Amino acid sequence: MEVLLFGISKELMGQQVLSLPVDSKIANVLELKRWILNQYPEMGNLNSFAIAVDQEYADDETPVSGNQEIALIPPVSGG
Amino acid sequence: MKKITLVDQINLNEVYSWLQDPAAGGINLFIGNVRNHAQGKAVVKLEFEGYKPMALREMEKLAAAAMEKWPIKKLLMVHALGSKQIGEPVVVIGTATAHRKDAFEASRFLIDELKNKVPIWKKEYFADQTVWVNAHP
């Protein structure tokens, strides 16, 4: 599973795309968020972050898998 | 009719021309510019990054919601990405309606919601540091 990174998360995690190990057994958004916070504790300093699945904001229960487009959305600041 | 785009540079003449409509008595144009200061410090420049396909989808959703709520003849949302200098326009919201009240209200809704939801990120460059806006408490 891969996760697209943007803005500050790209800098904090030092890469453009996060590749999750095959054995990470992540089934939904909540598990993905927990895995990210565990691997990259500095992400916990952000105001918040969201996960988008196939270009839609996803809630914690949304299932995730390797054939979807998954993105980490740090606090937005457009406009 | 609506037009939603992400561009390198905003052309205000083009934007205004596109919004013209013989049935519209009011055209409301909100232009967000690069400000020269933030948190009391001088800003040198800004950089905008976007998750383009999702940003466009979210902008489309906001436009559809606005067109359902207000009788809009024309609606335009344009956001610039990349490096922006002080004074440059970075976002434009345009609404053309028969009467001004609807244009004001719809534009206000669109810019407020864009700032809340659309996946675009602003990085402020100061003389001594850079800051991703809104990232930290």
Backbone of each chain as ProteinMPNN parsed JSONL, in Angstrom:
{"seq_chain_A": "MEVLLFGISKELMGQQVLSLPVDSKIANVLELKRWILNQYPEMGNLNSFAIAVDQEYADDETPVSGNQEIALIPPVSGG", "coords_chain_A": {"N_chain_A": [[0.848, -1.199, 0.0], [0.48, 2.21, -0.802], [0.952, 5.626, 0.184], [0.108, 8.85, -0.648], [1.903, 11.857, -0.123], [1.785, 15.216, 1.112], [2.61, 18.757, 1.388], [3.429, 19.729, 4.681], [3.619, 17.151, 5.717], [4.989, 15.695, 3.854], [7.496, 16.812, 4.141], [8.078, 16.302, 6.87], [8.13, 13.526, 6.881], [9.991, 12.984, 5.05], [9.764, 12.069, 2.398], [8.02, 11.563, -0.756], [6.123, 9.726, -1.315], [4.692, 7.388, 0.761], [5.575, 4.133, 1.511], [3.982, 1.309, 2.614], [4.885, -1.483, 4.629], [4.413, -4.85, 3.48], [3.486, -6.608, 5.373], [2.045, -5.077, 7.158], [-0.629, -5.122, 7.681], [-2.883, -3.373, 7.571], [-6.16, -2.355, 7.776], [-8.113, -0.393, 7.792], [-8.898, 3.188, 7.827], [-8.452, 4.265, 10.396], [-6.57, 2.464, 11.486], [-4.493, 2.924, 9.745], [-3.873, 5.606, 10.328], [-2.98, 5.294, 12.969], [-0.755, 3.671, 12.563], [0.889, 5.401, 11.097], [1.314, 7.445, 13.005], [2.682, 6.028, 14.898], [5.021, 5.255, 13.555], [6.007, 7.682, 12.71], [6.324, 9.81, 14.913], [6.445, 12.594, 15.062], [4.399, 13.489, 13.494], [2.292, 13.632, 15.169], [2.408, 16.112, 16.28], [1.12, 17.833, 14.647], [-1.814, 19.866, 13.952], [-3.889, 18.245, 13.123], [-4.62, 15.432, 11.0], [-5.938, 14.209, 7.915], [-7.23, 11.394, 6.088], [-7.453, 10.59, 2.711], [-9.346, 8.622, 0.518], [-9.296, 7.36, -2.638], [-9.504, 10.003, -3.568], [-11.396, 11.192, -1.918], [-12.407, 12.543, 1.218], [-12.002, 10.422, 3.976], [-13.623, 8.569, 6.576], [-12.782, 7.183, 9.855], [-13.537, 4.483, 9.813], [-13.464, 3.653, 7.219], [-12.546, 1.234, 4.844], [-9.236, 0.356, 3.733], [-7.065, -0.396, 0.999], [-4.465, -1.815, -1.126], [-5.135, -1.274, -3.806], [-6.344, 1.171, -3.993], [-6.343, 4.785, -4.319], [-4.573, 6.365, -2.006], [-4.227, 9.023, 0.267], [-2.455, 11.244, 2.418], [-3.705, 13.892, 4.215], [-2.635, 16.768, 5.39], [-3.388, 19.596, 7.655], [-5.3, 21.871, 5.79], [-4.556, 24.84, 3.846], [-5.287, 26.627, 1.85], [-6.266, 29.403, -0.323]], "CA_chain_A": [[0.0, 0.0, 0.0], [1.231, 3.464, -0.85], [0.203, 6.794, 0.636], [0.636, 10.104, -1.207], [2.18, 12.844, 0.928], [1.783, 16.612, 0.659], [2.877, 19.832, 2.342], [4.33, 19.49, 5.808], [3.849, 15.724, 5.985], [6.045, 15.294, 2.92], [8.778, 17.239, 4.737], [8.321, 15.596, 8.14], [8.378, 12.112, 6.658], [11.166, 12.915, 4.193], [9.507, 11.37, 1.141], [6.817, 12.022, -1.454], [5.153, 8.637, -1.232], [5.0, 6.477, 1.851], [5.27, 2.743, 1.169], [3.769, 0.514, 3.825], [5.34, -2.869, 4.483], [3.342, -5.779, 3.09], [2.932, -7.278, 6.554], [1.53, -4.09, 8.108], [-2.011, -5.574, 8.001], [-3.746, -2.222, 7.832], [-7.438, -2.642, 7.127], [-8.97, 0.793, 7.644], [-8.264, 4.501, 7.987], [-7.981, 4.431, 11.773], [-5.336, 1.687, 11.642], [-3.459, 3.621, 8.977], [-3.46, 6.785, 11.106], [-2.207, 4.818, 14.124], [0.542, 3.193, 12.061], [1.676, 6.587, 10.74], [1.718, 8.129, 14.245], [3.641, 5.164, 15.557], [6.28, 5.292, 12.798], [6.45, 9.087, 12.573], [5.688, 10.479, 16.062], [6.362, 14.048, 14.863], [3.103, 13.778, 12.879], [1.369, 13.906, 16.269], [2.479, 17.54, 16.626], [0.25, 18.613, 13.752], [-3.17, 20.112, 14.439], [-4.672, 17.052, 12.799], [-4.47, 15.115, 9.589], [-7.02, 13.371, 7.407], [-6.862, 10.446, 5.037], [-8.381, 10.561, 1.577], [-9.35, 7.372, -0.229], [-9.778, 7.654, -3.992], [-9.733, 11.443, -3.685], [-12.504, 11.641, -1.067], [-12.111, 12.44, 2.646], [-12.519, 9.149, 4.474], [-13.686, 8.493, 8.04], [-11.909, 6.17, 10.452], [-13.973, 3.102, 9.537], [-13.353, 3.34, 5.789], [-11.521, 0.224, 4.553], [-8.186, 0.75, 2.79], [-6.297, -1.497, 0.413], [-3.427, -1.379, -2.045], [-5.569, -0.833, -5.138], [-6.986, 2.484, -3.952], [-5.428, 5.931, -4.209], [-4.659, 6.817, -0.614], [-3.415, 10.23, 0.472], [-2.472, 11.853, 3.74], [-4.065, 15.307, 4.03], [-2.39, 17.603, 6.578], [-4.325, 20.73, 7.7], [-5.236, 22.618, 4.533], [-4.344, 26.285, 4.04], [-5.417, 27.348, 0.585], [-6.983, 30.676, -0.3]], "C_chain_A": [[0.883, 1.249, 0.0], [0.331, 4.624, -0.443], [0.871, 8.042, 0.068], [0.793, 11.119, -0.082], [2.24, 14.247, 0.333], [2.22, 17.539, 1.782], [3.815, 19.411, 3.45], [4.591, 18.01, 6.042], [4.936, 15.168, 5.064], [7.417, 15.636, 3.513], [9.099, 16.457, 6.006], [8.719, 14.142, 7.906], [9.492, 11.891, 5.636], [10.978, 12.122, 2.907], [8.209, 11.877, 0.507], [5.698, 10.99, -1.373], [5.617, 7.687, -0.139], [4.62, 5.061, 1.419], [5.136, 1.937, 2.44], [4.257, -0.912, 3.6], [4.147, -3.8, 4.231], [2.673, -6.403, 4.32], [2.313, -6.302, 7.559], [0.064, -4.349, 8.487], [-2.952, -4.419, 8.357], [-5.041, -2.377, 7.046], [-8.311, -1.403, 6.932], [-8.2, 2.079, 7.968], [-7.696, 4.686, 9.391], [-6.663, 3.691, 11.995], [-4.175, 2.345, 10.885], [-2.935, 4.833, 9.75], [-2.58, 6.362, 12.291], [-0.817, 4.357, 13.697], [1.454, 4.384, 11.755], [2.196, 7.28, 12.005], [2.779, 7.327, 15.004], [5.021, 5.25, 14.89], [6.882, 6.698, 12.738], [5.796, 9.92, 13.679], [5.546, 11.993, 15.862], [5.055, 14.441, 14.166], [2.048, 14.097, 13.942], [1.39, 15.363, 16.706], [1.6, 18.399, 15.74], [-1.106, 18.837, 14.418], [-4.04, 18.877, 14.273], [-4.202, 16.612, 11.424], [-5.584, 14.161, 9.18], [-6.44, 12.398, 6.39], [-7.921, 10.54, 3.942], [-8.223, 9.225, 0.869], [-10.021, 7.642, -1.57], [-10.3, 9.089, -4.105], [-10.976, 11.945, -2.954], [-12.045, 11.54, 0.386], [-12.767, 11.17, 3.191], [-12.571, 9.168, 5.997], [-12.917, 7.265, 8.526], [-12.262, 4.735, 10.063], [-13.795, 2.7, 8.078], [-12.237, 2.319, 5.55], [-10.473, 0.777, 3.57], [-7.475, -0.491, 2.256], [-5.357, -0.939, -0.653], [-3.909, -0.92, -3.411], [-6.368, 0.47, -5.132], [-5.921, 3.572, -3.962], [-5.608, 6.512, -2.813], [-3.725, 8.008, -0.424], [-3.559, 10.714, 1.897], [-2.682, 13.358, 3.544], [-3.779, 16.071, 5.321], [-3.341, 18.813, 6.552], [-4.184, 21.61, 6.45], [-5.102, 24.116, 4.812], [-4.366, 27.027, 2.715], [-6.126, 28.672, 0.775], [-6.09, 31.833, 0.073]], "O_chain_A": [[1.889, 1.325, 0.706], [-0.876, 4.614, -0.686], [2.063, 8.264, 0.28], [-0.063, 11.231, 0.795], [2.687, 14.44, -0.798], [2.208, 17.173, 2.957], [4.862, 18.813, 3.203], [5.667, 17.642, 6.515], [5.701, 14.284, 5.45], [8.367, 14.861, 3.403], [10.227, 16.007, 6.205], [9.542, 13.591, 8.637], [9.891, 10.754, 5.382], [11.94, 11.56, 2.382], [7.405, 12.538, 1.164], [4.512, 11.318, -1.363], [6.766, 7.244, -0.114], [3.485, 4.815, 1.01], [6.06, 1.883, 3.252], [4.07, -1.481, 2.525], [3.036, -3.564, 4.706], [1.475, -6.688, 4.321], [2.082, -6.679, 8.708], [-0.416, -3.844, 9.502], [-3.713, -4.494, 9.321], [-5.031, -2.512, 5.822], [-9.145, -1.359, 6.027], [-7.024, 2.051, 8.331], [-6.591, 5.203, 9.555], [-5.745, 4.225, 12.618], [-3.029, 2.321, 11.335], [-1.728, 5.064, 9.823], [-1.565, 6.996, 12.577], [0.173, 4.62, 14.381], [2.634, 4.381, 12.104], [3.366, 7.655, 12.077], [3.653, 7.89, 15.662], [6.049, 5.309, 15.565], [8.1, 6.871, 12.719], [4.836, 10.647, 13.427], [4.639, 12.609, 16.422], [4.644, 15.599, 14.238], [1.042, 14.746, 13.656], [0.494, 15.808, 17.423], [1.358, 19.566, 16.047], [-1.497, 18.102, 15.325], [-4.817, 18.514, 15.157], [-3.466, 17.337, 10.755], [-6.103, 13.404, 10.0], [-5.321, 12.561, 5.905], [-9.121, 10.567, 4.215], [-7.107, 8.754, 0.648], [-11.165, 8.094, -1.627], [-11.372, 9.347, -4.652], [-11.542, 12.979, -3.309], [-11.375, 10.578, 0.759], [-13.93, 10.884, 2.907], [-11.676, 9.713, 6.643], [-12.467, 6.432, 7.739], [-11.386, 3.874, 9.992], [-13.957, 1.529, 7.736], [-11.109, 2.517, 6.002], [-10.8, 1.569, 2.686], [-7.308, -1.488, 2.958], [-5.433, 0.23, -1.029], [-3.168, -0.237, -4.118], [-6.991, 0.832, -6.131], [-4.755, 3.323, -3.656], [-6.653, 7.074, -2.483], [-2.586, 8.004, -0.891], [-4.624, 10.615, 2.506], [-1.941, 14.01, 2.808], [-4.584, 16.032, 6.251], [-4.023, 19.04, 5.553], [-3.083, 22.037, 6.102], [-5.486, 24.597, 5.878], [-3.569, 27.937, 2.484], [-6.536, 29.023, 1.881], [-6.55, 32.973, 0.135]]}, "seq_chain_B": "MKKITLVDQINLNEVYSWLQDPAAGGINLFIGNVRNHAQGKAVVKLEFEGYKPMALREMEKLAAAAMEKWPIKKLLMVHALGSKQIGEPVVVIGTATAHRKDAFEASRFLIDELKNKVPIWKKEYFADQTVWVNAHP", "coords_chain_B": {"N_chain_B": [[-23.706, 27.927, -15.223], [-20.398, 26.812, -14.753], [-16.946, 27.291, -13.826], [-13.977, 25.808, -13.029], [-10.742, 25.837, -11.964], [-7.207, 25.07, -11.667], [-4.32, 26.917, -11.694], [-1.174, 28.251, -13.001], [-0.814, 30.951, -13.005], [-2.955, 33.657, -12.302], [-5.216, 35.281, -14.413], [-6.723, 38.227, -14.269], [-8.3, 39.766, -15.987], [-9.254, 37.928, -17.824], [-10.773, 36.317, -16.141], [-12.787, 38.086, -15.269], [-14.003, 38.719, -17.706], [-15.045, 36.236, -18.388], [-17.059, 35.974, -16.534], [-19.087, 37.659, -17.293], [-22.516, 38.202, -17.944], [-25.536, 38.636, -19.537], [-27.874, 38.462, -18.049], [-27.131, 38.882, -15.495], [-27.156, 41.052, -12.865], [-25.424, 41.558, -10.908], [-22.03, 41.125, -10.243], [-19.849, 39.412, -8.317], [-16.621, 39.54, -7.185], [-14.159, 37.946, -5.57], [-10.896, 38.38, -4.571], [-8.064, 36.833, -3.525], [-4.992, 37.745, -2.229], [-1.35, 37.603, -2.082], [-0.135, 38.389, 0.996], [1.971, 40.784, 2.658], [2.832, 40.212, 5.208], [2.842, 38.069, 8.151], [1.879, 36.856, 11.301], [3.094, 39.113, 12.411], [5.505, 39.295, 11.098], [7.701, 39.89, 8.292], [6.758, 38.672, 5.157], [8.37, 36.955, 2.602], [7.852, 35.485, 0.253], [5.314, 33.255, -1.083], [4.433, 29.79, -1.257], [2.419, 27.536, -2.997], [1.006, 24.347, -2.755], [-0.748, 21.65, -4.205], [-3.096, 18.941, -4.015], [-3.914, 17.975, -6.761], [-6.058, 16.535, -8.376], [-7.926, 15.875, -6.36], [-8.371, 18.351, -5.175], [-9.654, 19.72, -7.228], [-11.987, 18.176, -7.398], [-13.123, 18.653, -4.867], [-13.562, 21.387, -5.058], [-15.408, 21.397, -7.127], [-17.547, 20.167, -5.834], [-18.218, 22.087, -3.916], [-18.993, 24.153, -5.576], [-21.216, 23.001, -6.8], [-22.894, 22.749, -4.571], [-23.28, 25.438, -3.928], [-24.587, 26.328, -6.207], [-26.934, 25.039, -5.998], [-28.024, 26.221, -3.805], [-28.127, 29.028, -4.239], [-29.423, 31.264, -6.794], [-27.477, 31.141, -9.25], [-25.924, 32.534, -12.063], [-23.419, 32.405, -13.247], [-20.451, 30.857, -12.139], [-17.264, 30.914, -10.756], [-14.196, 29.464, -9.852], [-10.905, 29.821, -9.102], [-7.695, 28.74, -8.405], [-4.335, 29.501, -7.737], [-1.246, 27.75, -8.106], [2.075, 26.911, -6.961], [4.977, 29.093, -6.871], [4.537, 32.271, -5.396], [4.622, 35.806, -5.508], [4.67, 38.77, -3.364], [1.597, 40.496, -3.358], [0.583, 39.274, -5.607], [-2.289, 37.727, -7.147], [-3.826, 34.885, -5.652], [-6.057, 33.368, -5.33], [-9.286, 33.269, -6.779], [-12.673, 33.967, -6.503], [-15.62, 33.988, -8.183], [-18.896, 35.185, -8.715], [-21.85, 35.442, -10.562], [-24.92, 36.904, -10.5], [-28.507, 37.572, -10.611], [-29.216, 39.466, -8.702], [-27.446, 41.394, -6.22], [-27.237, 40.43, -3.554], [-27.318, 37.606, -3.476], [-24.985, 37.029, -4.875], [-22.977, 38.048, -3.19], [-23.389, 36.456, -0.875], [-23.029, 33.826, -1.851], [-20.38, 33.889, -2.778], [-18.993, 34.35, -0.419], [-19.57, 32.024, 1.014], [-18.288, 30.157, -0.702], [-15.508, 30.871, -0.644], [-14.955, 30.635, 2.09], [-15.487, 27.906, 2.557], [-13.737, 26.752, 0.757], [-11.305, 27.343, 1.971], [-11.54, 25.724, 4.189], [-11.762, 23.07, 3.267], [-10.553, 22.336, 0.768], [-7.876, 20.54, -0.603], [-5.202, 22.137, -0.526], [-2.088, 23.626, 0.078], [-0.311, 26.092, 1.893], [2.813, 27.599, 2.003], [4.715, 29.712, 3.918], [7.321, 31.935, 3.321], [9.678, 33.356, 5.283], [12.235, 35.787, 6.179], [13.983, 34.369, 7.819], [12.976, 31.788, 8.178], [10.764, 29.027, 7.193], [7.251, 28.347, 7.001], [4.634, 26.03, 7.171], [1.406, 26.883, 6.735], [-1.164, 26.779, 9.222], [-0.475, 24.221, 10.021], [0.568, 23.521, 12.561], [-0.492, 23.693, 16.056]], "CA_chain_B": [[-22.435, 27.585, -15.833], [-19.311, 27.006, -13.794], [-15.59, 27.069, -14.308], [-13.133, 25.53, -11.866], [-9.406, 25.507, -12.47], [-5.967, 25.324, -10.928], [-3.461, 27.525, -12.714], [0.112, 28.784, -12.532], [-0.952, 32.392, -12.824], [-4.344, 34.087, -12.505], [-5.404, 36.443, -15.283], [-7.963, 38.829, -13.763], [-9.14, 40.211, -17.107], [-9.915, 36.738, -18.351], [-11.75, 35.91, -15.137], [-13.904, 39.028, -15.297], [-14.696, 38.549, -18.989], [-15.802, 34.983, -18.374], [-18.219, 36.105, -15.637], [-20.125, 38.515, -17.879], [-23.749, 37.525, -18.337], [-26.546, 39.686, -19.692], [-28.934, 38.345, -17.037], [-26.56, 39.113, -14.165], [-27.054, 42.451, -12.448], [-24.344, 41.68, -9.934], [-20.9, 40.202, -10.33], [-19.021, 39.553, -7.133], [-15.306, 38.965, -7.442], [-13.261, 37.974, -4.425], [-9.518, 38.091, -4.969], [-7.139, 36.66, -2.403], [-3.633, 38.1, -2.652], [-0.242, 37.327, -1.166], [0.054, 39.491, 1.936], [3.401, 40.944, 2.942], [3.202, 39.895, 6.594], [2.087, 37.059, 8.89], [2.354, 36.815, 12.699], [3.941, 40.268, 12.68], [6.803, 39.224, 10.424], [7.647, 40.142, 6.852], [6.739, 37.5, 4.287], [9.154, 37.193, 1.393], [7.036, 34.914, -0.813], [4.51, 32.099, -0.689], [4.402, 28.699, -2.203], [1.214, 26.728, -2.853], [1.044, 22.999, -3.279], [-2.104, 21.107, -4.196], [-3.389, 17.568, -4.446], [-4.729, 18.556, -7.83], [-7.351, 15.927, -8.729], [-8.875, 15.969, -5.244], [-8.702, 19.769, -4.999], [-10.675, 20.042, -8.236], [-13.232, 17.51, -6.997], [-13.708, 19.368, -3.725], [-14.056, 22.674, -5.561], [-16.639, 21.077, -7.881], [-18.62, 19.893, -4.867], [-18.635, 23.365, -3.326], [-19.701, 24.887, -6.621], [-22.541, 22.375, -6.966], [-23.691, 23.105, -3.387], [-23.64, 26.86, -4.039], [-25.555, 26.513, -7.299], [-28.208, 24.535, -5.52], [-28.552, 27.115, -2.771], [-28.365, 30.386, -4.749], [-29.676, 31.293, -8.247], [-26.236, 31.655, -9.828], [-25.812, 32.433, -13.529], [-22.064, 31.942, -13.522], [-19.643, 30.652, -10.935], [-15.879, 30.639, -11.129], [-13.23, 29.291, -8.758], [-9.567, 29.607, -9.644], [-6.622, 28.825, -7.407], [-2.996, 29.403, -8.324], [-0.298, 26.889, -7.398], [3.46, 27.272, -7.253], [5.584, 30.178, -6.122], [3.821, 33.541, -5.581], [5.262, 36.977, -4.904], [3.782, 39.7, -2.664], [0.661, 41.239, -4.201], [0.011, 38.46, -6.685], [-3.512, 37.025, -6.781], [-3.647, 33.436, -5.512], [-7.36, 32.7, -5.451], [-10.383, 34.131, -7.217], [-14.021, 33.414, -6.469], [-16.504, 34.909, -8.902], [-20.28, 34.744, -8.892], [-22.709, 36.387, -11.288], [-26.322, 36.609, -10.167], [-29.414, 38.663, -10.99], [-29.177, 40.491, -7.649], [-26.144, 41.351, -5.533], [-27.245, 39.722, -2.276], [-26.965, 36.215, -3.732], [-23.581, 36.971, -5.293], [-22.159, 38.224, -1.98], [-23.519, 35.297, 0.008], [-22.444, 32.635, -2.475], [-18.924, 34.051, -2.81], [-18.531, 34.192, 0.963], [-19.646, 30.575, 1.268], [-17.289, 29.443, -1.508], [-14.131, 31.098, -0.179], [-14.818, 30.069, 3.445], [-15.433, 26.448, 2.465], [-12.475, 26.406, 0.074], [-10.235, 27.39, 2.971], [-11.718, 24.61, 5.128], [-11.832, 21.705, 2.733], [-9.841, 21.997, -0.472], [-6.497, 20.151, -0.264], [-4.147, 23.02, -1.034], [-1.27, 24.009, 1.236], [0.453, 27.328, 1.726], [4.059, 27.693, 2.77], [5.177, 31.096, 4.001], [8.778, 32.112, 3.412], [10.143, 34.552, 5.979], [13.67, 35.953, 5.961], [14.785, 33.417, 8.599], [12.4, 30.442, 8.288], [9.569, 28.771, 6.394], [6.177, 27.791, 7.825], [3.411, 25.531, 6.517], [0.337, 27.561, 7.462], [-2.192, 25.947, 9.886], [-0.041, 22.855, 10.31], [0.772, 23.302, 13.997], [-1.356, 24.475, 16.949]], "C_chain_B": [[-21.325, 27.777, -14.795], [-17.957, 26.668, -14.408], [-14.678, 26.933, -13.092], [-11.759, 25.098, -12.359], [-8.311, 25.755, -11.43], [-4.977, 25.812, -11.974], [-2.117, 27.934, -12.112], [-0.034, 30.259, -12.179], [-2.388, 32.814, -13.143], [-4.385, 35.335, -13.374], [-6.761, 37.071, -14.942], [-8.875, 39.323, -14.884], [-9.944, 39.051, -17.678], [-11.062, 36.294, -17.443], [-12.998, 36.795, -15.224], [-14.701, 38.884, -16.596], [-15.586, 37.309, -18.955], [-17.089, 35.112, -17.569], [-19.359, 36.946, -16.217], [-21.327, 37.676, -18.291], [-24.841, 38.59, -18.419], [-27.65, 39.634, -18.626], [-28.437, 38.646, -15.625], [-26.437, 40.605, -13.875], [-25.929, 42.665, -11.464], [-23.258, 40.648, -10.203], [-20.045, 40.448, -9.107], [-17.711, 38.815, -7.375], [-14.489, 39.071, -6.162], [-11.875, 37.579, -4.909], [-8.663, 37.992, -3.715], [-5.725, 36.871, -2.907], [-2.589, 37.617, -1.658], [-0.007, 38.573, -0.315], [1.527, 39.575, 2.34], [3.801, 40.661, 4.383], [2.324, 38.776, 7.149], [2.703, 36.948, 10.265], [3.367, 37.93, 12.97], [5.302, 40.247, 12.01], [6.645, 39.409, 8.924], [7.697, 38.822, 6.074], [7.488, 37.85, 2.999], [8.388, 36.705, 0.16], [6.22, 33.752, -0.262], [4.657, 31.012, -1.724], [3.149, 27.873, -1.938], [1.411, 25.379, -3.502], [-0.381, 22.46, -3.229], [-2.116, 19.638, -4.547], [-4.433, 17.775, -5.545], [-6.072, 17.852, -8.106], [-8.384, 16.038, -7.604], [-9.297, 17.42, -5.005], [-9.805, 20.157, -5.989], [-12.015, 19.407, -7.871], [-13.909, 18.244, -5.861], [-14.263, 20.726, -4.155], [-15.359, 22.472, -6.344], [-17.816, 20.854, -6.936], [-19.153, 21.186, -4.255], [-19.441, 24.166, -4.332], [-21.114, 24.329, -6.793], [-23.443, 22.751, -5.79], [-24.163, 24.557, -3.481], [-24.718, 27.058, -5.108], [-26.926, 25.969, -6.934], [-28.868, 25.544, -4.578], [-28.913, 28.511, -3.295], [-28.597, 30.345, -6.266], [-28.509, 31.941, -8.991], [-26.228, 31.458, -11.34], [-24.448, 31.867, -13.897], [-21.263, 31.881, -12.232], [-18.235, 30.262, -11.361], [-15.021, 30.495, -9.875], [-11.883, 28.99, -9.408], [-8.565, 29.707, -8.503], [-5.291, 28.679, -8.123], [-2.142, 28.468, -7.471], [1.114, 27.308, -7.786], [3.901, 28.469, -6.432], [4.903, 31.506, -6.445], [4.506, 34.671, -4.828], [4.211, 37.861, -4.22], [2.892, 40.437, -3.674], [0.042, 40.44, -5.323], [-1.307, 37.831, -6.235], [-3.26, 35.521, -6.693], [-4.966, 32.679, -5.625], [-8.387, 33.724, -5.919], [-11.68, 33.345, -7.137], [-14.904, 34.427, -7.184], [-17.898, 34.336, -9.004], [-21.047, 35.845, -9.606], [-24.155, 35.972, -11.048], [-27.198, 37.797, -10.594], [-29.306, 39.808, -9.99], [-27.96, 40.304, -6.749], [-26.11, 40.497, -4.274], [-26.783, 38.266, -2.465], [-25.487, 36.079, -4.108], [-22.652, 37.107, -4.088], [-22.185, 36.966, -1.119], [-22.824, 34.06, -0.573], [-20.918, 32.731, -2.472], [-18.326, 33.823, -1.429], [-18.489, 32.71, 1.348], [-18.504, 29.851, 0.551], [-15.868, 29.652, -0.993], [-13.937, 30.505, 1.22], [-14.664, 28.545, 3.373], [-14.163, 25.98, 1.743], [-11.337, 26.349, 1.097], [-10.324, 26.224, 3.956], [-11.422, 23.249, 4.526], [-10.893, 21.365, 1.586], [-8.364, 21.702, -0.173], [-5.431, 20.939, -1.038], [-3.411, 23.533, 0.196], [-0.397, 25.207, 0.896], [1.683, 27.303, 2.62], [4.518, 29.141, 2.734], [6.69, 31.119, 4.147], [9.064, 33.438, 4.094], [11.641, 34.672, 5.725], [14.456, 34.819, 6.626], [14.197, 32.01, 8.704], [11.249, 30.265, 7.298], [8.538, 28.079, 7.28], [5.047, 27.288, 6.934], [2.239, 26.051, 7.338], [-0.7, 26.551, 7.968], [-1.708, 24.576, 10.343], [0.032, 22.572, 11.815], [-0.169, 24.153, 14.833], [-0.716, 25.82, 17.276]], "O_chain_B": [[-21.309, 28.764, -14.059], [-17.841, 25.888, -15.353], [-14.614, 27.82, -12.241], [-11.632, 24.112, -13.085], [-8.468, 26.519, -10.478], [-4.816, 25.187, -13.022], [-1.942, 27.96, -10.894], [0.534, 30.748, -11.202], [-2.964, 32.374, -14.138], [-3.689, 36.316, -13.113], [-7.81, 36.523, -15.279], [-10.098, 39.3, -14.74], [-11.134, 39.171, -17.971], [-12.152, 35.949, -17.9], [-14.123, 36.296, -15.247], [-15.931, 38.923, -16.581], [-16.722, 37.327, -19.427], [-18.087, 34.456, -17.867], [-20.469, 36.939, -15.686], [-21.196, 36.609, -18.891], [-25.042, 39.355, -17.476], [-28.286, 40.648, -18.339], [-29.219, 38.665, -14.674], [-25.706, 41.325, -14.555], [-25.52, 43.797, -11.206], [-23.533, 39.459, -10.369], [-19.57, 41.561, -8.884], [-17.693, 37.633, -7.721], [-14.164, 40.174, -5.722], [-11.709, 36.559, -5.579], [-8.553, 38.946, -2.944], [-5.305, 36.257, -3.888], [-2.916, 37.264, -0.525], [0.277, 39.655, -0.828], [2.236, 38.568, 2.362], [4.96, 40.842, 4.755], [1.207, 38.559, 6.68], [3.928, 36.946, 10.394], [4.364, 37.725, 13.663], [6.159, 41.077, 12.31], [5.591, 39.12, 8.357], [8.561, 37.977, 6.307], [7.264, 38.899, 2.395], [8.287, 37.412, -0.842], [6.41, 33.324, 0.876], [4.959, 31.26, -2.891], [2.848, 27.546, -0.79], [1.906, 25.265, -4.624], [-1.136, 22.779, -2.311], [-1.257, 19.151, -5.283], [-5.641, 17.755, -5.306], [-7.118, 18.501, -8.073], [-9.567, 16.265, -7.859], [-10.451, 17.684, -4.669], [-10.766, 20.837, -5.627], [-13.062, 20.037, -8.021], [-15.124, 18.44, -5.877], [-15.309, 21.158, -3.671], [-16.29, 23.27, -6.238], [-18.934, 21.294, -7.203], [-20.361, 21.365, -4.095], [-20.448, 24.783, -3.986], [-22.081, 25.082, -6.915], [-24.624, 23.04, -5.984], [-25.308, 24.865, -3.153], [-25.641, 27.853, -4.935], [-27.944, 26.383, -7.488], [-30.089, 25.699, -4.556], [-29.892, 29.108, -2.847], [-28.035, 29.491, -6.953], [-28.545, 33.127, -9.318], [-26.489, 30.362, -11.837], [-24.331, 30.977, -14.74], [-21.386, 32.739, -11.358], [-18.043, 29.395, -12.213], [-15.11, 31.306, -8.953], [-11.744, 28.029, -10.165], [-8.595, 30.662, -7.726], [-5.138, 27.836, -9.007], [-2.305, 28.409, -6.252], [1.324, 27.97, -8.802], [3.279, 28.815, -5.428], [4.709, 31.84, -7.613], [4.912, 34.52, -3.676], [3.014, 37.717, -4.466], [3.363, 40.93, -4.699], [-0.93, 40.884, -5.934], [-1.439, 37.44, -5.076], [-2.574, 34.947, -7.539], [-4.988, 31.498, -5.972], [-8.363, 34.885, -5.511], [-11.781, 32.221, -7.629], [-14.924, 35.602, -6.816], [-18.08, 33.163, -9.331], [-20.906, 37.026, -9.291], [-24.559, 34.849, -11.349], [-26.694, 38.878, -10.896], [-29.306, 40.977, -10.373], [-27.5, 39.181, -6.545], [-25.081, 39.903, -3.953], [-25.958, 37.766, -1.701], [-24.822, 35.125, -3.703], [-21.665, 36.38, -3.97], [-21.143, 36.472, -0.688], [-22.119, 33.343, 0.137], [-20.24, 31.743, -2.19], [-17.284, 33.183, -1.289], [-17.516, 32.221, 1.921], [-17.828, 29.016, 1.153], [-15.099, 28.694, -0.916], [-12.883, 29.939, 1.512], [-13.812, 27.97, 4.049], [-13.592, 24.943, 2.081], [-10.519, 25.429, 1.088], [-9.309, 25.786, 4.496], [-10.888, 22.371, 5.204], [-10.481, 20.213, 1.449], [-7.68, 22.522, 0.441], [-4.862, 20.482, -2.03], [-4.021, 23.837, 1.22], [0.163, 25.326, -0.194], [1.607, 27.026, 3.817], [4.689, 29.726, 1.664], [7.262, 30.418, 4.982], [8.744, 34.505, 3.569], [12.25, 33.781, 5.133], [15.461, 34.354, 6.087], [14.842, 31.12, 9.26], [10.817, 31.218, 6.65], [8.889, 27.326, 8.189], [4.56, 28.006, 6.061], [2.096, 25.698, 8.509], [-1.069, 25.61, 7.267], [-2.457, 23.843, 10.989], [-0.392, 21.512, 12.277], [-0.606, 25.214, 14.388], [-1.296, 26.616, 18.015]]}, "name": "protein", "num_of_chains": 2, "seq": "MEVLLFGISKELMGQQVLSLPVDSKIANVLELKRWILNQYPEMGNLNSFAIAVDQEYADDETPVSGNQEIALIPPVSGGMKKITLVDQINLNEVYSWLQDPAAGGINLFIGNVRNHAQGKAVVKLEFEGYKPMALREMEKLAAAAMEKWPIKKLLMVHALGSKQIGEPVVVIGTATAHRKDAFEASRFLIDELKNKVPIWKKEYFADQTVWVNAHP"}
